[in-house]
Amino acid sequence: MFVPGLIERKRDGGELTAGEWRDLMIGYHEGQVPDYQMSALLMAAFFRGLSAEETSALLDGMMASGIGLKFGDRSRAVVDKHSTGGVGDKVSLVLAPVVASLSVLVPMMSGRGLGHTGGTLDKLESIPGFRTDLSIDQVQAQLERIGCAMFGQTPEIAPVDRRLYALRDVTATVESIPLIAASIMSKKLAEGLTGLVLDVKQGSGAFITASSLDLARTMMALGEARGCPTVALLTAMDRPLGRACGNALETEEAIMALRGEGPQDLHDVTLALGVEMLLLAGETDRARAAERLEAGIRSGRAAETFQQIIEAQGGDPRCVDDPALLPQAAAVEVYYARAAGTILEVEPRTIGRAVVQMGGGRQRVEDAVDPTVGFVITARPGQTVHTSEPLASIFARDGAGIELGRQALDRAIKIGEGSAAPLPLVAARVSAKGVEKLA
């Protein structure tokens, strides 16, 4: 394998064969292909793109570098959900225990915050003692015992993807639909799934603002081709989801949602994704699926399942009954409207970046995350407000953090005359049958 020749061919717009992609992944995994050559190839792929055949071959090479979960007993469906990332997106913390409480196996493998977007693992680790670094054997055992595990990518699952992702992160080659799709699906398909639901965000606060529909179609096709029925919903991220933004604050809001007391938009997105998961698990009636999810919340079974997950992974399950046991911010300040009028926009990217700058995310890999900082924002696009009306609360480590949060809200919350035009909360459903507009 002459790697410079492969780089040159991709640089000039040519395609690599499936065998060449396989050999590249094996060579990189075994240390025969150095980082500098792989970086050059990734940059060529970023600018020239990958064909459907190349994307498929890259995915297969990533999966072949490791092992996955195995389920000998196929009497229970194994279904997961993946979100492409946004601000205030704590859906996984609600969805996984709700669906697991209905006898579906949910291996919820998640990631950390990236850029301005929050990460499920960071939210979970705001629960005192909660461990997300489970081995593949621990994940397997917990799934059999409880029906759900919420964990980070293990060293055994698609290890080449772990290295490639770290390389893409520092070489500005993250935002490529084929590379994103292969990366996500290499991890999800290694979970031994019988079905997968994708939450593909669209709007200014999405991690990927380019064609959300193309990304959904690409991932869906990769799953379907490997015998894993895959459905995607296109959901809004032109404003934060729910009210809370920040790790412990979002965890508390997720707990409230598990009690049936969360914000309506969070409930509606969770329900829409949960219905798709249950349909993939064998439910035949959409309305009955929705009622089963609602009943799981009303009965308290979903909250009890979350407590079992927390206890199994070393956390303090009492926080489900008493969210005050979660870490608390040292400084809190209410943010008031600077003018009267209509809220035209609550810009999520600005808010997400502010959470990071306040200490709630990583600006460098080695940064520690402060779980207490963030915002609770009650302002919504289209809302009419008067001067000095409370619109949000800022949670920070100190006065400097409060000031940073105040400045961010000044930029993010736009008040003026006219009307707002937010994206529909759930815009479309993408499946092997095509695209179905829902709003």
Summary of the structure (lengths in Angstrom):
residues: 439
radius of gyration: 21.6
end to end distance: 50.3
largest distance: 67.7
contacts: 1591
relative contact order: 0.13
helix: 46%
strand: 17%
